[in-house]
């Protein structure tokens, strides 16, 4: 259901800030980590983890899980990355569509 009608796949990409003393493998990824996911029409998924320069570092799900664990990102819980005020607004929204609008949260 994430793939547009008439297409065979969908690509999703996010960039994570990777700076400071809590950075994840900064010598490998640099100051940001680009996480790309391809979702195919049959439901299969593939991952690409790239450095700030766009160099492919890994395509293993285990590496992605390591990054998520390192940054304590709970992908099944969108409230975990929101501020307290934004979480309150998110949870109180009466319109289901509002919960899925893209917002800048930082």
C-alpha positions in Angstrom: 0.0 0.0 0.0 3.1 2.3 0.1 3.7 1.8 -3.6 1.9 4.2 -5.9 -0.5 2.7 -8.5 1.3 1.8 -11.7 4.7 1.6 -10.0 6.6 -1.5 -9.0 8.4 0.0 -6.0 8.7 3.0 -3.7 11.9 4.7 -2.4 12.1 6.3 1.0 15.2 8.2 2.2 16.0 10.0 5.5 19.1 11.7 6.7 20.2 11.3 10.3 22.5 13.8 12.0 25.6 11.9 13.2 27.6 14.4 15.2 29.1 14.7 18.7 30.2 12.2 21.1 27.1 10.0 20.6 27.8 9.6 16.8 27.5 6.1 15.3 30.7 5.1 13.6 31.6 8.7 12.7 34.9 7.5 11.0 32.7 5.4 8.6 29.6 7.5 8.1 30.8 11.0 8.7 28.5 13.7 10.1 25.3 12.2 8.7 23.8 8.8 7.8 21.6 8.4 4.8 19.1 5.6 5.3 17.3 4.5 2.1 14.6 1.9 1.9 13.1 0.4 -1.2 9.6 -1.2 -0.8 8.6 -3.5 -3.7 5.1 -4.2 -4.8 5.3 -7.8 -3.4 6.1 -6.4 0.0 9.8 -7.1 0.0 12.2 -4.4 1.3 15.8 -3.5 0.9 18.0 -1.1 2.8 20.9 1.1 1.9 23.0 2.9 4.5 25.2 5.6 3.0 27.8 8.1 4.4 27.3 11.8 4.2 29.1 11.7 0.8 26.6 9.2 -0.6 29.1 6.2 -0.4 27.3 2.9 0.2 28.4 1.6 3.6 26.0 -1.3 4.1 22.8 -2.9 2.9 22.4 -5.2 5.9 19.3 -4.8 8.1 21.4 -5.7 11.1 23.5 -2.5 10.6 20.2 -0.5 10.4 19.0 -2.1 13.6 22.3 -1.2 15.2 21.9 2.4 14.2 18.3 2.5 15.5 19.4 1.0 18.8 22.3 3.4 19.1 20.1 6.4 18.6 17.2 4.9 20.6 14.8 5.3 17.6 11.7 3.3 18.0 10.2 3.2 14.5 7.0 1.6 15.7 6.4 4.5 18.1 6.2 7.9 16.3 5.7 9.6 19.7 9.2 8.6 20.8 10.8 11.2 18.5 8.4 14.1 19.2 8.8 16.8 21.8 6.3 16.7 24.7 4.2 19.5 23.2 4.1 17.9 19.7 3.3 14.5 21.3 0.3 16.1 23.0 -0.9 17.6 19.7 -0.3 14.4 17.9 -2.3 12.3 20.3 -5.2 14.8 20.6 -5.6 15.2 16.9 -9.2 14.3 15.9 -8.4 14.0 12.2 -6.6 10.7 11.5 -5.0 12.3 8.4 -3.3 14.9 10.5 -1.3 12.2 12.3 0.4 11.3 9.0 1.3 14.8 7.7 5.0 15.3 7.3 6.2 17.9 9.9 9.6 19.2 10.7 10.1 18.1 14.3 13.5 19.5 15.1 
